């Protein structure tokens, strides 16, 4: 296992290239399973989760190679296997994105039930109900979801759940509907930019999807999809994390490729606390030169404030001049970072899905444990400005979703080293 050793206190200055979005790349890779001929994806990040998806697709008969420039070529070679097994699915929840494509193209999807994870229990009932609405038969077999259909038929599908829509359920139903017979209407669809990117990719392959980016998607089924070339959108969560790195260190960063039009809620909150965020020629410019104001943040489905930046925001607001309130409305148990940040001197008071963030003057370096991807990023942010040395253990979590984070941080002045435990 590996850890990050961070010596805090350096202002970050310079340019950070923003990578392709993990949560766009993963479902698009799965969608390539439905395509005849070759799919070429550009701007695919070099991440553990991307490699896990490659491994899963390989097991499902898809040749899938990524070069060092981030171009990935995918081609279906064998459509025999329809079983995404536990040993692969359990490593990464996004594996569930193969369910819609398998069912639509191969008429059968057996996918191990992913189970809960460090951010809470994460059911997949909306995925299953949506696919059943398109005509699939469902059974639970030895911990696997088994869906079968002789032929899917367009239908009206409602995808609202207790916490709003579901991103990957929308992806699954959308992908299946593309090859279903007739028209599908998805109501309460996720509006995330990653869903828009998936729909844009599918349309470029010949699908007929309208309404992406709104809660109502209409899909006219087509018989087949043809290979295409597609560039994955930039990662708004990585960009948001680096915005906070600039803010927390009173630094000045240009985020090459970042798209502020995907990040309006984040930009709004950062500006409210006193961070300067501007459109720059090649992306976004973010700087801060004073103590931040406290603020209220409530996570919501897009275009609301992303849950994937909740932990990082908590690190940032810990150093504000007053008390902030953060409420988590997507994953009410996504708070494992609270205790770790408190070990570094934060004063966080959790009450149900809300945390009162009492502003403190500084973080103090400590040994802390990464529990999930975004929580790890929060600990790195705190370490960047902490007094003394911070060691963030179990950094494999961060490698799942941040491409070469330590080299990007080092290039703009951070003192961070990757070490063996
Ligand atoms: N939900 C249900 N039933 C379902 C599906 C979801 O009740 O069948 C609930 C969830 O428990 C949660 C809410 O609906 O309370 C929203 O979850 P969603 O399904 O949208 O999450 P997801 O699709 O599993 C994606 C991202 C997550 C991100 C969430 C929310 C991918 C691969 N993952 O997950 O990303 O937090 O949307 O925006 O796109 C990450 O990158 O660190 C990450 C966890």
Boltz pocket constraint, residues with backbone or C-beta under 6 A from the ligand:
constraints:
  - pocket:
      binder: B
      contacts: [[A, 22], [A, 23], [A, 26], [A, 93], [A, 94], [A, 121], [A, 122], [A, 123], [A, 124], [A, 125], [A, 126], [A, 127], [A, 128], [A, 161], [A, 162], [A, 163], [A, 164], [A, 165], [A, 166], [A, 167], [A, 168], [A, 169], [A, 194], [A, 307], [A, 308], [A, 329], [A, 330], [A, 331], [A, 332], [A, 373], [A, 374], [A, 401]]
      max_distance: 6.0
